[in-house]
Amino acid sequence: MNIAKNLDNAAFYFPERTAVIEEDRKISFFEFSRESNRVASALTDMGVQPGDRIAICAPNSYYWLTFYFGILKAGAVAVTLSTGLKKGELSQIMEDAKPKILFTADDKLDDLGERQSQPYLEKIISPQGDISYERLVDMGTNSFETIDRKRTDTGAILYTGGTTGIPKGVMLSHENLMTSIHNVSYNERSTPDDCALCFLPFNHVFAQVHIMNSTVYSGGCLVILPSFDLDRVIHAIKRHRATKLYAVPTIYIRLLSFDALEDKLKSLRYCFSAAASMAEELVREWKTRMDLNIYEAYGMTESASMVTYNHYYRHVIGSVGTPVNINEVQIRDPAGNLLGPGEEGEICVCGPNIMKGYLNKPDETRSVFWDNWFRSGDIGVIKEDGYLYIVDRLKDMIITGGENVYPREIEDVLFTRPEVQECAVIGLPDKEYGERVTAFIIPKEGLHVDPAALKAYLKTHLAPFKVPKEFISVQDLPRSSAGKILKRELKRQVMDKE
C-alpha cells in the first residue's frame, strides 16, 4: 500500500484531465504524475531509502504537491511543517523529526539554525540552498515505479499541539491516510467533475488529507492559492467554476457580508467547514441565502481527518453527524466507563484511521489511549438517533465558582445577536471565582457592543453562572494557520498585559 498510487491511478484513468490549477497554469494528471516521478527518482539517486524522513516547509504551490508525492513514491515519509514556525520552533521540530532532506523557501533558511548542529540534514532543496527544485527535477527521470509499503508503515508525519505546548509529530500510516481519503471522497460524493478550491496550508491535516489527497483520489481538479485572500477566493471560484468550497467559520462569516453572494458563488454544489464548530445561526443564514448546507465533520490530526460526518440525506444543523465507515465512537467518563445516549463525556474513537502514535513520545502516546480507543480530549454527547454533538474542548472548559462552563454554549448564544460577527469565550484568573467568564467580541461593521445589553440578553438564555462577567470588543483574534481561533494564545496575551 502507498497512497501515492492514488496519483498513479488518476494519471492512468484521466491522463488529460486537469489535476491542478495554479494562477494561469493548468496541469494534467499525466504531467503531475510525471513530475512527481522525476522528484522520486532524483531523491532515490541522492540516497533516499524507504522509511527516510523528508521534510517540507514551504507555502502552497504545485511544487509542494509534486515534492510531496515524490517523497511518497520513493517510499519515504513526508514530514510536513508550517511556514509560520519561528526559529526556535522550527529548530525544535527539525531536531525531533531529523529529516534527511528539507524542501523549503529561501525566507525560512535563517530560521533553520546552524547546519553543523544538524548532522542528519544532508540536503536543503531551495533556490539558495544546496540544490534548487528545478535542478532536482532535471536530475530525475519521467518513469518511476511507486515503491510499495506495508499498510502499517508511516506515510506522513504532521505536527500538532504547538499552541498548547511542545509540538507533537503525529505518525500516520498509509492505512490511516487511505482510510480517511476514501471516507472523505465517499461521504462528499466526489467525482472527476469536481473542482475543489484550497487556500488552507497543505501541512495541515484538513488541507493535506481532506482536501488535496481526496481530490487526487477521486480524479478531481484542485485549484490552489498560496494563502487566504477573500477577493482572490471569490475570483477563483467564479473563474474556474469551482464546485467545492472548503473553509473555516471565520471565512463563511466574511462571505456572508457580501451582497449578491449567490451570483458570485453560483457554481458551488458543496460547502464544508472545519477547524471549529459552526454556530447554528450561521449555517441557517448560509442555507437561506445560498440554498446550500454547510457540512461539518468531526476529526483531528490524530484521526487523519474524518471520524464522523453530517449526512447529505439527513443533515442535522448543530451536529457533526454519525461515524463514517468502520469507525466507532463512544462517550466515556473520566474513569473510562461507557456512557449512554444523552450523557456528556469524552469522545473516544476506534478505527483504522487512528494514528500509530506520537513520534519519539511513547509516554504521551500511551496517555491518549484506553486500549485501542483514542481519547480525543473533546467533550461530546451522542443523542438517541446516533448523531454526535460537540460540547467543547476539555481543556477549554472554564471552572467558575465551582461550576463547569463550556465556552461554546455561550458563543452559540452570542452568535444570535446581530452585532456579533465573531466571538471567543475564555476563563481568566479571578480571586473570588477561580476563573471569570470573559467574552471577546468582533462587532459587525457599523455596530457596537453594549455589555449591559448583552448581559441582559444572555441571562434570558443561560444560567447566571454562565453569563460572562466581561464583554470586550476587539478588532481581531489570534488564529492558527488554518484560521482556528487560538483561545490559549488569547488568554496568554491578556494575562501578559495584566
N, C-alpha and C positions, 0 to 999 in steps of 0.2 A: 504493500500500500504506500502511495505517495500522493499527497494532494496536488502536486504539480501535474499529475496525469490528467487532472481536470482541464488544464490548458491544452495538453496534447489532444484530448478528445474534442475540445471545441475547435481546434485547428484542423482536425480530421473531418469533422462533420460540417463545419461552417468556415472554410478557409478564407473566403472572400468577404464574409460579413465584417462590419466594423466592430472591433473589440473595444477600442479606446479612442476617445476624442479629447485632445488637449489643445486648447486655443483653436487655431485654424487647421490643425493636423488631425487626420483620421488614419488610424492604424488597424489593419485587418488582423484577424486571429492568426493567419499564416505568418504575417510579419512579427507579431507579438511573440509567438512561439519560437520562431527562428532566432530572434534577437536574444531571447532567454536561453536558447541553446548555445549561442556564442558566449554568453556570460558563464554558463555552466562549464563548457569545455575549457574556457580560459582559466576559471578557478581551479579546475581539476589539474590543468597543466602547471599551475602555481603550487601544487601540492596539497590542495584541499582534499580531505578524506571524508567519507560518510561519518556523520556524528560531530564533525568540527563545527564550532560556533562561528558564524559570520554575522556581524552587526550592521544595521542600517540606522543612521541618524541623519536624516535628510528630509526636506519638505516634500509634499506630494508631487509626483511627476510621473511621466511614463517611464523614465529611467528607474525610479523607485520600484515600479512594478516588475520590470524586466530583471532587475537585480534580485528581487525577492524570489521570483520563480526560478531564476538561475541558481540561487542558493539551494532551493528545494530540489531541483532537478539533479544537482550534484550530490544529493543525499545528505547535505549539511543542514545545520539548524539555523533558522533565521531569528536573530535577536533584534527586535525592533524597538527603537528608542525615540523618545520625544525630542524634537528640536528645541523645546522650551527648557531643557535641562541646563542648569548653570554649571560652572566649572567644578565645584565640589561635588555636585550631584552626579554629573557625568563621570567623573573620575571614580566615584564610589561604585557606580554600576558597572563600569568597564572592569574594575578590579574583581567584581563579583562574577561577571559573565566570562571574562578572559577570552574575548573573541580573537580569532586568528587574523581576521581581516575586517576592516571597517570601511563602509561606503558612507561618505558624509559630504557636507557642503563646506566650502572654504571658511565660512564665518564661524564654524564650530572648531576649527583647528586649535585656536588659542585656548579653548575650554578643555582640551584633552589632557593637558598637563605634560610633564616631561616624558619623552619616549623611552628614556633609559629605565624609567620606573615601570615600564610596561613590556617586559621581555616576551610576553605571549603575543603581542601585536606585531605581526610580520609585515603587513602592508596596509596603507591607507589609500583608498580609492577616492580621489578628489583632484580637481584641476591643479591645486598647489600641493597635493600630497605626493605619494610615491609614484602613482600612476593615475592617469585620467580615466574616466569611464570610457571615453571614446577609444582610447588606446587599448583598454581591456577588451572591448568588443572586437576590435581589429585583430586581436590575438586569437580569438575563438573561431570555431567552425559552425556552419549552419546546421549540421546534423549532430544530434546528441541523444542517446537513449536514456530517458529518465531512470535513475537508479532506484530500484525497488527497496523499500524499507519495511521493517516489521510494523504492524499496526500500533504497537506499544512504544515504538521509537519516538523520541521527541522531534517534532517538526518545527515548532516555533517557541520562542520564549518572549513573553510580553511582561513588562514591568508594571506593577500596580502598587498602590499604597503609599506613594510618595507624599501625599498630603496628610497622612495620618502617622507617619513615622518613616523608618528606613524602607526604601522601595524593595519589593519582593519580586523575584523573577518567577512568573507562572509558567511551568513547563507543560505545554500542550502537545499531546501525541498526535500522530496522523489520524488515528481513530477518533480522538476528541474533536479535532478540527473537521474531519469528514462528516461526523455525526451532525454537527451544528450547521455546516454548509448545506447538507441535504435538508435538514429541518427548516431552515430559513427559506430555501427555494420552494419546498413543497407547500409550506404554510402561506407563502405570499403568492402562490400560483405563478411563479416566474416562468417566462418563456423567452425564446430568442428574439422576440419582437420588442422586448422591454428595453428601455433606455433609462438607466439609473444615474442620478447626479450624486457625486461625492465631493464634498469640500471639507469633510472632517478628517483629522490626521490618520494616516494609514497605520501608524504604530499602535493605535487604539483598537481594542477588540471589535468595537462596533463597526468602524470603517474597514478594518482588515478582514474580518470573518463575515460579518453580517451583510456588508455591502459589497466589497470588492470580490472576495472569494466566491460568494454565492452567485454573483453576476457572471463571473467566468464559468462557473459550473453549469449555469443554465443557458450559456451561449448568448447572453445579452450584451448590450453596449454600455460602457462605463464612461461617463463624462466627468473628467477630473478638474478640480480647481485647486490651486495651491493652498488656499485658506478661505475663510468665510468673508464674503463681501456681498451685501444684500442686493445691490444693483446688478452685480455680475451673476448672482444666482438666478435672479428673475430673467435676465437676458439669456442665460444659458438654457433655462427651461423652455423659453419661447423659441429660441433659435434652433435648438436640437430636438424640439418636441419631446422632451423628457416625459416618461410615463410614471416614474417613481421618484418621490422626494423623501429623503431621509434627513431628519433634523432633530433638534432638541427643543424643549418647550420655549426657551428664550426666542428662538428664531420664528416659531409659529406666532408668538405674541407680536413680534415686529411685523410679520407679514400681514397680520390682521389689521394693522394700522393703515394699510394701503387701500385706496379707492380702486374700483374696477379690478379687484383681485381675481375675480372669476375669469376675466378675459386674459389676464397675464399668465394664468396657470392652467388654462383650459385643456392642455394636453395631458395633464396628470390623471392617472387612474388609481393611484395608490399613494398613501401618505403614512409615514411611520415616525414615531417619536421615541427617543431613547435618552439615557443618561440620568433622567429624573422623571418622577411621575407627573403626568399632566393633570392640571386642575380640571375638574369636570366641566366647569363653565366654559373653558377654552375649547374643549372638544365639541361641546354643543354649538358654540358660535361658529366654529370651523364647518361643522356639518350643515348649519343653516346657510352659510354663505357659499360654500363650495360643493355642497351635496356629496361630500366625501367624508368617510370616517377617518379619524387619526388612530391608526392601530398602534397598540403597545404590546410589548412582550416583557418578560422578566428574565434577566440574565446578568452575567458578570464575566470578568476575565477568566475566573477560575472554572466557569462552565463553558468556555469557548463561545459564548454568546447565549443563544436562546434556551430557556428552561420551560417557560410557559408562553402561550400565545393567545391573544384575544381574537376570536374567530371571525372569518368572513361571514359565516352564516348565522352566528348568534353573537354579535358584537355587544358587549356589556360595558357601557361607559363607567369608568372608575375602577374596573378590574384589569388585571394583566392576564386573564384567561385561564386556560387549563393546561396541564402538562403536555408537551409535544412528544412525538414518537419515542417510545421506550424510555422516557424519563419518568421518574417518580418523585413526588413532592409530599412531604409530611410537615406538620406543625408540632413542635416539641417544646416542653417546658425546660427551665434551666437545668434540670437533672437529667434531661434526655428522654423523659416519658412522653409517649404519643398523646396528643390532644385531639379532641373531637371537632366536628363541624361547628363553626361559630366561636371557637376558643382561640384567643390570641397567643402567639408564641413565636419561637424562632423558626424560620423557614429552613428546612433541611432537604437536600437534593441528592438523588442517586441516579446514575445513568452513565452511558459510555462517553458522554461529553465532559465529564468532570475531570479536572486536571490530574496529572501524575503527582504533582506536589510543587513546593516552592524550591527553587534552585538553592542548594547549599544551606537549607534551613529545615532539617528534619524535625526539630522540636516544634517549630511553628506549623509545619505540615501536620504533625500528629494532633496538634491542638485544635485544628479546624475540622477534624473528622470524628464521628462516632461510628466506629466500624467503617463501612464503606459509604456512610452518609455524610455529605459535606454540610458543614454548618455555615450558613450564609452571613450571619450577623445582622440579618434583616428580620424585623417583626412583621408577621402577616397573619391572615386568617383565611381559612377555606370555608366558604359557605356551603349550605346543603346541596346546591346544584353543582358543586365541584370547582367553582371559579375561585381563583386566588386574588386576594386584595392585599396590597402592601400597606402596612400601618406606618412604618418608619424604619430608619436605621436604628439598630440597638444602641449604637454609640452616639446617636443624635438625641436620644431621649433626655428630657430635662426632668430633674427631680427638684421640685419646689415645695417647700413646706411639708415634705414627706410624701407628696403626691407625684405620680408619674405622668408626665405630659409629653405627647408626641407632636413635634412641630408641624408635621404635615396636616394634621387635623385643623390646626389654626390657620395654616396657609390656604387650605381649601376654602375656608370661610372668607378669608381676606380677598381671595380672587373673585368673589361675588360682588365686591364693591366696585363701582365704576371708576374711582380714582386710582385704583391699584393696577399698575402694569406688571410689576414683579415684586416678589417679597421673599424674605428668608427669616425664619424664626429660630432663635438660638437662646441658650441659657447663659447668663453672665453671673459671676460670683456675687453673692449677696449675704451679708452677715446675718440677716434675720431669716431669710427663706432658704439659704443654701445656694439656690440659683434663682434669679429673677427672669421671668419670661420676657424676651425683648424681640420686637418685630422691626426689621429693616425693610423699608418700602421704597421702590422706584415708582414715583407717581406718573400717571399718563400725562402727556404733553398738554399744557394749559390748565391742569388741575393741581390741587394741592392736598396735602394730608392734614386732616384735623384730628389730632389724637383723641380729643374728648368724644367726637362723633364716632370714631372707630371703636373706642372702648364701649360706648353705649350700644353700638350695633352688635359687637361680639358677645356682650353679656346676654343678648336675647337668643344666642345660638350655642353658647358654650358654658360649661360650669365656671364659676367665678375664678377658681384657681388656675384655669387655662388661659384666661384673658391676659394679654401682655401688660406688664407694668409700664412699658415704654414703647412708643412708636417713633421711629427715627427715619426721616426722609433722606435718601441718598441718590446720587446720580448713577451709580453702578455698583455691582457686587463682584467680589473676586470669583474667578471661574477657572476651570481646568481647560486644557487644550480642546476638549470635546464640548465645551460650553456648559458643563455642570457647575452649579454654584457650590463653592467650597466653604462650607459653614465653619469648619475648623480654622481655616485661614481668616475668615471674617472675625471669628472670636479672638484669634491671636492679635489681629490688627487693632481691635477695640481695646483689648487688655493692655497692649503696648502703649496706648495713648493715655490710659488711666494712671 
